[in-house]
Amino acid sequence: MTPDRQLSSVLALGWALIAAPAFAQETSAPQPAANAPGQGLGEIVVTARRRAENIQNVPISVSAFNADTLKARGLSDTTQLANAVPNVMFASTSSFSGASSTFQGFIRGIGQSDFAVNTDPGVGVYIDGVYIARTVGAVTDLMDVNSVEVLKGPQGTLFGRNTIGGAINITTRDPGPKFGFRGMVQYGNYNQINTGGSLNMPISETLGATFSFVTHARDGYQERIAFPGASPTSGAQLGQILVADKNSGAKSGAENNQTLRGKLRYRKDGLTATLSADYSRIRDAAPPTSLLTTTLDPVSSLSALYNGCVMGAAPRGLCAASPYINYGVGNAALYDNRYLTGNIDKTYATGANFSNMDSWGTALSLNYEFSPNLSVKSITAYRSMKARFGADIDGSPLDIDQTTFAINEHQFSQELQLNGKALNRLTYTLGGYYFKEYALQTDFVPLGQGLLQIYGPNTQWTYNGAIFGEGTFAVTPRFNLVLGGRYTDEVKRLQLDQRNLTNFFDLEGLPANAFPRADHSYLGPDGVQRVHFHNFSIRAGANYKLTRDTMAYFTFSQGFKSGGFTTRLTAPYNPAFPGNSLLPSLAFQPEKNTLYEIGLKNELFDHRVRLNMAAFWNDYRDIQVVVQAGITPANENAAQGRIRGFEGELDAKVTSRLRIGGSLGYLDAKYTSLTFPAGTAPFGINARFQNTPTWTASASANYTLPLRSGAKIDLNASDSYRSSVYLDAENSPQLFQRAVNLVNLSVAYTVPSGALTLSLGGKNVFDKRYKIAGYVTPSVGFAEATYNRPAEWYARAEFHF
């Protein structure tokens, strides 16, 4: 089927969709009394404005899913939400990281592709109201959740920190009044074995608890094969002196991880106290990387210098920077396209191949209702993460470019909210927020068979404080005005101890004033670097009920993403002599986004059809882009831009047995100006935004067939389409990805009592392979990409008692 026909089938199944923002499914909230059971769509309750509301009354773009909908559409973690929500693109790894659980999120063309602790996400992830600061470890399993909301556009007022593109708001299941257990066992190809369970335990009339677990295990999908013929290695292998923790023998893409969650909730006399804790253990192999080419710069790249050394053509003194190069050994040791295997699921790589992580967190949420019109809420949280991950991204037995990293991070946050109603017309939220983070990232990246050996550590401290408020005033029963604001004060401090462990730059003849310290191994200045940011973001808008079931709205909202420092120095940077470096400055500034949006939310045909639509315009300023300054991946405020588009989402209960849904999104993103120094721009004004498809679309259908015995069969199908994208800001042709269409199918049989469900299903059933991340480095001399998993099939048993 051609892409055009695939898109046509999506649109046909999704009906005649036009722009809209809320493909929302019912949560566990009760169905409105006006709808007889089995007839209309149930009410959707969301907390997109920090209080429980019907999604049809919320004047912002929200897509929401409950646990049943997530299961029916095969959405098992946060990255897979992109298969159901328009104008978003999510992935589970980022360029050259080697980490298997890195949330790379883009909503309406705004996000963050880097994983390092010096960069903040453009899409915030919140679990039970707690902000997750790092993209590493932010891919969240969705098995035991109550609901998931995707908020589109800047959420700078109520959510605040680094939600310039949007936010993902996850609510886990609360303890219920009845004792029960829900369990799941799943087996699939690639030797997949998944298990999960959730225990609900009422302790007393006022106290209850839940405990849940999830495990994932499956084989990888990329095989490491021996290079044919003579070994091409040159000298001794460097090994991984930083984090010698290889997953020996594991295929890249293998998984082995476990998650535990627990909640204890107390409710009495207006007080609700919830204590939660979670722990995740990941022992995965690295995501596979496939070598695409080594011909980017055959003359002046680092790999070209290495080739000159082994051929005896480069200066012998400079080659002596690495003890791992045998000078003049000849053609057998060259790094070139001989290492292209011609198969994305095979590689000649021999080095780092691991993604290990331990993270845990605890939170105490206190909510006290003084009256039906006034309540106060406190959320106190602490989180900690230790991660070690690495990948051999050069695709060869040589150490041309291996990336290994260690991150130790912990964060503390405190939020207070005052929610109330006044004058029978005003609904408001007032609050304060405090956030503190310590993050230590240590890198060890050998380059050019050890000509450079880049070594961290770099330590960053972040302090963030904010006060915020938002209110909705009912001018008439149908017409509301919304106004809110948030003032943020943030300080970042950095101890930059990045080093090169060889004397390469001295041998190259760099002048003394190019080095920032007397010890020439250090690449950055001594002492703690400091930046201080202030921001005031506004949300304003109006909404009008055209009928009881149709609301029109206008929203003006602002948001910002914090600035920081470039830390991955691979050459000396002396701020006293910046002309000696391709890097104009260590510091980069916050980026800002202003959104103008109009929308229409509809329920039609006696609440059988929900159709929500929106059109929007973003003024996107001081855009942070990761570009190559020589070998250094540098963070720069590269450009100004505008993003406009529309989206539409449909949910329809056609009959008591058939339910369909669909979405359509369109984005037109353009740079309006570039701010690179003259002659240094890595891309032009007509470049496309990275990870920003012009068109996205999805469709789903669920058909329930009741049997005479009282059992039932559920048939589920979903289809998602995404037009072509570039995976990097430079629009490298090697990282261009054509349009992709994915299909998931499942059939489930539920016994008459409802206590057992057996299902068979497939993800990506037509085995579409496409790039999800990649790295192009002319300065080192190669390009590589990570591809998605092949088609997967599974059998699952779910039970409860």
C-alpha positions in Angstrom: 0.0 0.0 0.0 1.4 3.4 -0.9 1.7 6.2 1.7 -1.1 8.1 0.0 -3.4 5.2 0.2 -2.4 4.4 3.7 -3.2 8.0 4.7 -6.5 7.8 2.9 -7.4 4.7 4.8 -6.6 6.4 8.1 -8.8 9.4 7.3 -11.7 7.2 6.1 -11.7 5.2 9.3 -11.3 8.4 11.3 -14.3 10.0 9.5 -14.0 13.5 8.0 -11.5 14.8 10.6 -10.6 18.5 10.7 -8.4 20.3 13.1 -8.8 19.4 16.8 -7.0 18.8 20.1 -8.5 16.2 22.4 -8.7 12.6 21.4 -9.8 11.7 24.9 -11.1 8.5 26.3 -13.1 8.0 29.4 -11.4 7.9 32.7 -12.8 6.0 35.6 -15.2 8.9 36.3 -18.9 8.1 36.5 -20.9 8.4 33.3 -23.3 11.4 33.2 -26.9 10.5 34.3 -28.3 11.8 31.0 -26.8 8.9 29.2 -28.3 5.5 29.5 -25.7 2.8 30.0 -24.2 1.6 26.8 -25.6 4.5 24.7 -23.3 7.5 24.9 -19.7 8.2 25.6 -18.9 8.6 29.2 -17.5 11.8 30.8 -13.8 12.4 30.8 -12.3 13.8 33.9 -8.9 15.4 33.6 -6.6 17.5 35.9 -5.1 19.6 33.2 -5.7 22.7 35.3 -4.7 21.2 38.6 -8.3 20.3 39.5 -10.8 17.6 38.3 -12.9 18.8 35.4 -14.8 17.4 32.4 -12.4 17.7 29.5 -15.1 19.3 27.4 -15.1 22.3 29.7 -11.3 22.7 29.7 -10.3 25.5 27.3 -6.9 24.0 26.3 -5.8 21.2 24.0 -5.7 17.9 25.9 -5.6 14.2 24.8 -6.6 11.8 27.6 -6.6 8.0 27.9 -7.7 5.6 30.6 -6.2 2.2 31.3 -8.7 0.3 29.1 -8.0 2.5 26.1 -4.3 2.3 26.5 -4.6 -1.5 26.5 -6.9 -1.7 23.5 -4.6 0.5 21.4 -1.4 -1.3 22.5 0.1 1.8 24.2 2.4 0.4 26.9 4.7 3.3 27.7 4.8 7.1 27.2 6.7 7.0 23.9 3.9 5.0 22.3 1.4 7.8 22.9 2.7 9.3 19.7 0.7 6.6 17.8 -2.5 8.1 19.0 -2.0 11.9 19.6 -1.7 14.3 16.6 1.3 16.6 16.2 3.6 14.8 18.6 6.7 12.7 18.1 8.2 10.7 21.0 11.1 8.3 21.1 12.8 6.2 23.8 16.5 7.1 23.0 18.4 10.1 21.8 21.5 10.7 19.7 24.6 8.7 20.6 23.5 8.2 24.3 23.3 4.4 24.5 20.5 4.9 27.1 17.4 2.8 26.4 15.0 4.8 28.6 15.4 8.4 27.5 12.2 10.3 26.8 12.8 12.3 23.6 9.5 14.3 23.4 8.3 16.8 20.8 4.8 18.4 20.8 3.9 20.7 18.0 7.6 20.9 16.9 8.9 21.9 20.3 10.9 19.5 22.6 14.5 18.4 23.3 16.6 15.8 21.6 19.6 15.8 24.0 19.9 13.7 27.1 22.7 15.4 29.0 22.0 17.0 32.4 23.0 20.4 31.1 19.8 20.5 29.0 16.2 20.4 30.2 13.2 18.8 28.5 10.8 20.9 26.4 8.0 18.5 27.3 7.5 18.1 31.0 6.6 14.7 32.5 4.6 14.6 35.7 3.7 11.5 37.7 1.0 12.1 40.4 1.9 15.8 40.2 5.7 15.4 40.6 7.9 16.8 37.9 10.6 14.4 36.4 13.6 16.6 35.7 15.7 14.3 33.5 14.8 12.8 30.2 17.0 9.8 31.1 14.7 7.5 33.0 11.5 9.4 32.0 10.1 6.7 29.8 7.2 5.5 32.0 5.4 2.2 31.9 1.6 2.6 31.6 0.4 -0.6 33.0 -1.0 0.4 36.4 -2.2 4.0 35.7 -5.6 5.5 36.1 -5.2 8.1 33.3 -2.7 9.8 31.0 -3.1 13.3 29.7 -1.1 14.9 26.9 -1.3 18.7 27.3 -0.3 20.6 24.1 1.2 24.0 24.0 3.1 25.9 26.8 1.8 25.1 30.3 3.8 27.9 31.8 1.2 29.0 34.4 0.1 25.9 36.4 2.7 23.3 35.5 5.5 25.8 34.9 9.0 24.3 34.7 10.2 23.4 31.2 6.8 22.8 29.7 7.3 25.1 26.8 6.0 22.5 24.3 3.5 20.7 26.6 3.3 18.2 29.4 2.5 14.6 30.0 0.4 14.2 33.2 0.3 10.6 34.5 -2.0 9.6 37.4 -1.4 6.2 38.9 -4.2 4.1 40.4 -5.4 5.0 43.9 -6.4 2.5 46.5 -10.1 1.4 46.3 -12.6 0.2 48.8 -12.5 -3.5 47.8 -9.8 -6.1 48.2 -8.6 -7.4 44.8 -5.7 -8.4 42.6 -5.1 -7.8 38.9 -2.4 -9.8 37.1 -0.9 -10.2 33.7 1.5 -12.6 31.9 2.6 -12.0 28.3 4.9 -14.0 26.0 6.0 -12.9 22.6 8.6 -13.2 19.9 12.2 -12.3 20.7 11.6 -14.4 23.8 9.5 -11.6 25.3 8.3 -12.4 28.8 6.4 -9.6 30.6 4.6 -9.8 33.9 2.6 -7.4 36.0 0.3 -7.3 39.0 -1.6 -4.9 41.2 -2.9 -5.6 44.7 -5.6 -3.4 46.2 -5.8 -3.7 50.0 -8.3 -1.8 52.1 -6.8 -1.7 55.7 -9.7 0.1 57.4 -12.5 2.4 56.5 -10.1 5.3 56.3 -6.9 3.6 55.2 -6.0 1.7 52.0 -3.0 0.6 50.0 -2.0 -0.5 46.5 1.1 -2.4 45.5 2.0 -3.1 41.9 4.9 -4.5 39.8 5.9 -4.7 36.2 8.7 -6.8 34.6 9.9 -6.7 31.0 12.4 -9.1 29.4 13.1 -9.8 25.8 16.0 -10.4 23.4 17.7 -7.8 21.3 17.2 -7.4 17.6 20.7 -6.5 16.4 23.5 -9.1 16.2 27.1 -8.3 16.7 29.1 -10.2 14.1 32.9 -10.7 13.6 34.5 -8.7 10.9 35.6 -11.1 8.1 39.2 -11.8 7.4 42.1 -10.3 9.3 41.4 -8.3 12.5 41.3 -4.6 11.7 42.2 -3.5 15.2 45.2 -1.2 15.6 47.1 -1.6 18.9 45.5 -2.4 22.2 41.8 -1.8 22.7 41.0 1.1 25.0 38.2 -0.7 26.9 35.7 1.2 29.0 37.8 2.5 31.8 34.9 4.7 33.1 32.1 2.2 33.3 33.3 -1.3 32.4 29.9 -2.8 32.6 29.2 -4.4 29.2 26.2 -6.7 28.7 28.5 -9.4 27.4 26.9 -11.4 24.6 23.5 -9.6 24.7 22.1 -8.4 21.4 21.6 -4.6 21.2 18.0 -3.8 22.0 17.7 -6.5 24.7 15.5 -5.6 27.7 15.6 -6.6 31.4 13.9 -4.2 33.7 11.5 -4.1 36.6 9.3 -1.5 38.3 7.7 -1.5 41.7 5.1 1.0 43.0 3.2 1.4 46.2 0.6 3.8 47.6 -0.8 4.3 51.1 -3.9 6.6 51.3 -5.7 7.9 54.4 -9.0 9.8 54.2 -11.0 11.3 57.0 -12.7 14.5 58.0 -11.7 16.4 54.9 -8.1 15.3 54.9 -6.6 13.0 52.2 -3.0 12.0 52.7 -1.2 9.9 50.1 2.2 8.4 50.6 3.7 6.9 47.4 7.0 5.3 46.5 8.4 3.7 43.3 11.6 1.9 42.3 12.9 1.0 38.8 15.8 -1.3 37.9 17.0 -1.4 34.3 19.7 -3.8 33.0 19.2 -3.4 29.2 21.5 -3.6 26.3 22.1 -0.4 24.5 19.7 0.6 21.6 21.2 -0.7 18.3 23.2 1.7 16.2 23.7 1.2 12.5 26.6 2.7 10.6 25.4 4.7 7.6 28.6 6.1 6.1 32.2 7.0 6.9 32.7 9.4 3.9 31.4 12.6 5.5 34.9 14.3 5.6 37.7 12.0 4.3 40.3 14.7 4.6 40.2 16.7 7.9 38.1 14.6 10.2 39.5 12.8 13.2 39.0 9.4 11.6 40.9 10.8 8.5 43.8 11.7 10.9 43.6 8.2 12.3 43.7 6.7 8.8 46.7 8.9 8.0 48.5 7.6 11.1 48.1 3.9 10.3 49.1 4.6 6.6 52.1 6.5 7.8 50.9 9.7 6.0 50.2 11.9 9.1 52.8 13.6 11.3 54.2 10.8 13.5 54.5 13.2 16.4 50.8 14.0 16.4 49.8 10.4 16.0 51.9 9.7 19.2 49.1 11.2 21.2 47.5 7.8 21.3 49.4 4.7 22.5 46.7 2.6 20.9 47.8 3.4 17.3 50.4 1.4 15.4 52.0 3.9 13.1 52.3 2.9 9.4 50.7 -0.6 9.7 48.8 0.0 6.4 45.5 -0.6 4.8 44.2 -3.4 7.0 43.6 -1.1 9.9 41.7 1.7 8.1 38.4 3.1 9.2 36.1 3.3 6.2 33.0 1.9 4.6 34.2 -1.7 4.9 32.3 -1.7 8.2 28.9 -1.2 6.6 27.2 -4.6 6.9 24.3 -3.9 4.6 21.9 -5.0 7.3 20.5 -2.7 10.0 20.2 -5.7 12.3 23.9 -6.7 12.1 27.0 -4.7 13.2 30.7 -5.1 13.5 30.8 -3.1 16.7 32.6 -4.8 19.7 32.5 -2.1 22.4 30.1 -0.6 24.9 26.6 -2.1 24.9 24.7 -1.4 28.1 22.0 0.7 29.6 21.8 0.3 33.4 19.7 2.4 35.7 18.4 2.4 39.2 15.9 5.1 40.2 13.5 5.6 43.0 11.3 8.2 44.4 8.8 9.0 47.2 6.1 11.6 47.5 3.7 12.8 50.2 0.5 14.5 49.0 -1.7 16.2 51.5 -5.1 17.7 50.6 -7.4 19.3 53.1 -10.9 20.6 52.3 -11.8 23.5 54.6 -15.2 23.6 52.9 -16.7 22.6 49.5 -15.3 25.9 48.2 -11.8 25.9 49.6 -9.0 23.4 49.8 -5.2 23.4 50.2 -2.8 20.8 48.7 0.8 20.1 49.4 3.1 17.8 47.3 6.5 17.0 48.7 8.7 14.7 46.6 12.3 13.4 46.5 13.7 11.4 43.6 17.1 9.8 42.9 18.7 8.2 39.9 22.0 6.4 39.1 22.5 5.5 35.5 25.4 4.0 33.5 25.0 3.6 29.7 27.2 3.4 26.6 27.2 2.4 23.0 29.8 1.6 20.3 28.4 4.1 17.7 31.2 3.8 15.1 30.0 0.4 14.1 33.5 -1.2 14.0 36.0 -3.1 16.2 38.0 0.2 16.4 37.5 2.9 19.0 36.7 5.7 16.6 33.8 6.9 18.7 32.5 5.1 21.7 30.2 7.0 24.1 29.9 6.0 27.8 28.2 8.0 30.5 27.4 7.9 34.2 24.7 10.1 35.8 24.1 10.5 39.5 21.1 12.8 40.1 18.7 13.6 42.9 15.9 16.2 43.1 13.7 17.6 45.8 10.5 19.5 45.1 7.8 21.2 47.2 4.5 22.5 45.8 1.6 24.2 47.6 -1.8 24.9 46.0 -4.8 26.7 47.2 -7.9 25.8 45.3 -11.2 27.6 45.8 -14.4 29.3 44.6 -15.6 32.7 45.4 -18.5 35.0 44.6 -20.3 32.1 42.9 -18.4 33.1 39.8 -14.6 32.8 40.4 -12.7 29.5 40.4 -9.1 29.9 41.2 -5.7 28.2 42.0 -2.9 29.9 43.8 0.4 28.3 44.6 4.1 28.3 45.2 6.8 25.9 43.9 10.4 25.1 45.0 12.8 22.7 43.2 16.4 21.8 43.9 18.5 19.4 41.9 22.1 18.0 42.1 23.3 16.2 38.9 26.8 14.8 38.2 27.4 13.5 34.7 30.7 11.7 34.0 31.6 11.1 30.4 34.3 8.8 28.9 34.4 9.1 25.1 37.5 7.7 23.3 37.8 9.2 19.8 40.1 8.4 16.8 41.5 5.2 18.5 42.5 7.2 21.5 43.9 10.4 19.9 41.4 12.1 22.1 40.0 10.6 25.4 37.3 12.9 26.7 36.6 12.5 30.3 34.2 14.3 32.7 33.0 14.8 35.4 30.7 17.9 35.3 28.5 18.8 38.2 25.4 21.0 38.0 23.2 22.5 40.8 19.8 23.9 39.9 17.5 26.0 42.2 14.1 27.0 41.0 11.4 28.9 42.8 8.0 30.1 41.5 4.7 31.6 42.5 1.7 31.2 40.3 -2.1 31.7 40.1 -4.9 31.2 37.6 -8.6 32.0 37.8 -11.7 31.5 35.8 -14.4 34.1 36.1 -18.0 33.3 34.9 -19.2 36.6 33.3 -22.5 34.8 32.5 -23.5 31.1 32.8 -22.1 30.6 29.3 -19.2 33.0 29.0 -15.9 32.7 31.1 -12.7 34.6 31.2 -9.4 33.0 32.2 -6.3 34.8 33.5 -3.2 33.5 35.2 0.5 34.1 35.6 3.6 32.5 37.0 6.9 34.2 38.1 9.9 32.0 38.0 13.4 32.6 39.4 16.1 30.0 38.6 19.8 29.7 39.2 22.1 27.1 37.7 25.7 26.5 38.8 28.2 24.3 37.0 31.6 22.9 37.9 33.1 22.1 34.5 35.8 19.5 34.8 35.8 18.1 31.3 39.3 16.9 30.3 41.2 15.3 27.5 43.5 12.6 28.9 46.0 12.8 26.0 48.4 15.6 24.9 46.9 15.9 21.5 46.3 19.6 21.6 49.8 20.4 22.8 51.2 18.2 20.0 48.9 20.0 17.6 50.6 23.3 18.5 47.7 25.2 20.1 48.9 28.5 21.7 49.1 28.7 25.5 46.2 31.2 25.6 43.9 28.7 24.0 44.0 26.6 27.2 41.7 27.7 30.2 44.0 26.3 32.9 47.6 25.7 33.6 46.9 22.0 33.4 46.3 21.6 29.7 44.2 18.5 30.1 41.3 20.6 31.3 39.1 21.9 28.5 37.0 24.4 30.3 37.5 27.3 32.8 38.2 26.8 36.5 35.7 27.7 39.2 31.9 27.4 39.3 30.0 29.0 36.4 26.7 30.6 37.3 23.6 31.8 35.4 20.5 33.4 36.7 17.1 33.5 34.9 13.8 35.2 35.5 10.6 34.7 33.7 7.0 35.8 33.9 4.5 33.7 31.9 0.9 34.6 31.3 -2.2 32.6 30.3 -5.3 34.5 29.3 -8.4 33.4 27.4 -12.1 33.2 27.0 -14.6 30.4 26.4 -18.2 30.4 25.4 -20.8 27.7 25.5 -22.6 27.8 22.2 -24.9 25.0 23.3 -24.9 22.7 26.3 -22.6 20.3 24.4 -20.5 22.8 22.3 -17.8 25.1 23.6 -15.6 27.6 21.7 -12.5 29.0 23.3 -9.5 31.3 22.7 -6.2 30.9 24.6 -3.1 33.0 24.9 -0.3 31.3 26.8 3.4 31.6 27.4 6.1 29.3 28.5 9.9 29.1 28.7 12.6 26.4 28.9 15.6 27.0 31.0 19.0 27.9 29.6 22.4 26.5 30.9 25.9 25.6 29.7 27.5 23.6 27.0 29.4 20.8 28.8 30.6 18.4 26.2 33.8 20.2 25.3 36.1 18.2 23.1 38.6 21.1 22.5 40.0 23.8 24.9 37.7 26.7 25.5 39.2 29.7 27.2 36.6 32.5 27.8 39.4 35.0 27.9 40.3 34.2 24.3 37.0 33.0 22.7 38.4 33.6 19.2 40.5 30.5 19.6 37.4 28.3 19.7 34.5 27.4 17.4 32.3 27.8 20.5 31.1 31.4 20.9 30.1 31.0 24.6 29.6 28.3 27.3 26.3 29.7 28.4 23.0 29.6 26.4 19.8 31.4 27.3 16.3 30.2 27.9 14.0 29.7 24.9 10.4 31.2 25.0 7.1 30.3 23.3 3.9 32.3 23.0 0.8 30.5 21.8 -2.4 31.8 20.2 -5.0 29.1 19.9 -8.7 28.9 19.0 -10.7 25.7 19.5 -14.1 24.1 19.4 -15.2 21.2 21.6 -18.3 19.2 20.6 -20.4 16.3 21.7 -22.9 15.3 19.1 -25.7 12.8 18.5 -26.8 12.4 22.1 -23.2 12.2 23.3 -22.3 9.4 20.9 -19.7 11.5 19.1 -17.0 13.7 20.5 -15.2 16.0 18.0 -12.6 18.5 19.3 -10.8 20.9 17.1 -8.1 23.6 17.4 -5.9 25.9 15.3 -2.8 27.5 16.7 0.1 29.8 16.1 3.4 29.7 18.1 5.9 32.5 18.3 9.0 30.5 19.2 12.1 32.6 20.2 15.7 32.0 21.2 15.4 28.4 20.0 18.0 26.1 21.6 19.7 23.8 19.0 22.4 21.2 19.5 24.9 21.8 16.7 28.5 20.6 16.0 31.2 23.2 17.0 34.0 21.1 15.6 33.7 17.9 17.5 31.8 19.5 20.4 28.0 19.0 20.4 27.2 22.6 21.4 24.0 24.2 22.7 23.2 27.5 21.1 20.2 29.9 20.8 20.2 29.5 17.1 17.1 31.0 15.7 13.6 32.6 15.9 10.7 30.7 14.4 6.9 30.4 14.1 4.9 27.2 14.2 1.3 27.2 13.0 -1.1 24.3 12.4 -4.3 22.6 13.3 -5.4 19.3 14.8 -8.6 17.3 15.2 -9.7 14.3 17.2 -12.7 12.1 17.0 -14.2 9.5 19.4 -17.5 7.9 18.2 -19.7 5.2 19.7 -21.3 4.0 16.4 -23.3 1.2 18.0 -23.3 -0.5 21.4 -20.6 -2.8 19.9 -18.5 -0.6 17.7 -16.4 2.3 18.7 -14.0 4.2 16.5 -11.6 7.1 17.0 -9.2 9.1 14.9 -7.0 12.1 14.8 -5.4 14.4 12.2 -2.6 17.0 12.8 -0.9 19.5 10.5 2.2 21.5 11.3 3.9 24.3 9.3 7.1 25.2 11.2 9.5 27.8 9.8 12.6 29.7 11.0 12.0 33.5 10.7 15.7 34.4 11.4 19.0 32.8 12.3 21.3 34.1 15.0 24.5 32.2 14.3 27.7 34.3 13.8 28.4 35.0 10.2 29.7 32.1 8.2 29.1 29.5 11.0 25.4 28.6 10.5 25.1 24.7 10.1 21.7 25.1 8.4 19.8 27.7 6.4 16.7 29.7 6.9 14.7 27.1 4.9 15.7 24.1 7.1 13.0 22.1 8.6 12.5 21.8 12.3 13.8 18.5 13.7 11.3 15.8 14.7 8.5 17.8 13.3 6.3 16.0 10.7 4.0 18.0 8.6 1.2 15.5 8.8 0.2 13.0 11.6 -2.9 10.9 11.6 -4.3 7.9 13.5 -7.4 5.7 13.5 -8.7 3.0 15.9 -11.6 0.7 16.0 -12.9 -1.6 18.7 -15.7 -4.1 18.1 -17.2 -6.1 21.0 -19.0 -9.4 20.1 -21.0 -10.8 23.0 -21.5 -14.6 23.1 -24.5 -16.5 24.3 -22.5 -18.0 27.1 -21.9 -14.5 28.6 -18.4 -14.3 27.3 -17.2 -11.7 24.8 -14.7 -11.2 22.1 -13.0 -7.8 21.5 -11.4 -7.0 18.2 -9.0 -4.0 18.2 -7.2 -2.3 15.3 -5.2 0.9 15.3 -3.3 2.7 12.6 -0.9 5.7 12.9 0.7 7.7 10.1 3.6 10.2 10.2 5.0 12.1 7.3 8.7 12.6 6.7 11.0 14.2 9.2 14.6 15.1 9.8 16.0 13.8 13.1 18.6 16.6 13.6 18.5 20.4 13.4 21.1 20.4 10.6 18.8 18.4 8.3 21.5 15.9 7.6 20.4 13.8 4.6 21.5 10.6 6.4 19.0 11.4 9.1 16.0 12.0 6.8 13.2 9.6 7.6 10.4 9.0 5.0 6.8 8.7 5.9 5.9 5.9 8.3 2.6 4.0 8.7 2.2 1.5 11.6 -0.6 -0.9 12.3 -1.4 -2.7 15.6 -3.9 -5.5 15.9 -5.3 -7.6 18.8 -8.2 -10.0 19.6 -9.2 -10.7 23.2 -11.6 -13.4 24.7 -13.1 -12.7 28.1 -14.8 -15.5 30.1 -18.4 -15.0 31.3 -17.4 -14.0 34.8 -15.0 -11.4 33.4 -12.2 -12.7 35.7 -9.9 -13.9 32.8 -9.0 -12.4 29.4 -6.9 -14.1 26.9 -5.6 -12.1 24.0 -3.4 -12.3 20.9 -1.9 -9.2 19.3 0.8 -7.7 17.1 2.6 -4.4 17.1 3.9 -3.0 13.8 2.4 -6.0 12.1 3.7 -5.0 8.6 7.3 -4.8 9.9 8.0 -1.2 9.0 11.6 -0.2 9.9 12.5 3.4 10.4 15.0 5.7 12.1 14.1 6.9 15.6 17.4 8.7 16.4 20.9 9.2 15.0 24.1 11.2 14.9 26.1 12.8 12.1 29.6 14.0 12.9 31.7 15.2 10.0 34.4 16.2 12.5 34.8 12.6 13.6 33.9 11.2 10.2 30.7 9.0 10.2 27.0 8.9 10.5 24.9 6.4 12.4 21.2 5.8 13.2 19.0 3.7 15.6 16.1 1.9 14.0 12.8 0.8 15.6 12.1 -2.7 16.6 10.8 -5.2 14.0 7.3 -6.6 14.0 6.3 -8.1 17.4 3.6 -10.7 18.3 2.4 -11.6 21.7 -0.1 -13.8 23.7 -1.3 -12.4 27.0 -3.4 -13.6 29.9 -5.0 -11.1 32.3 -6.9 -12.1 35.4 -8.4 -10.5 38.5 -10.1 -11.6 41.7 
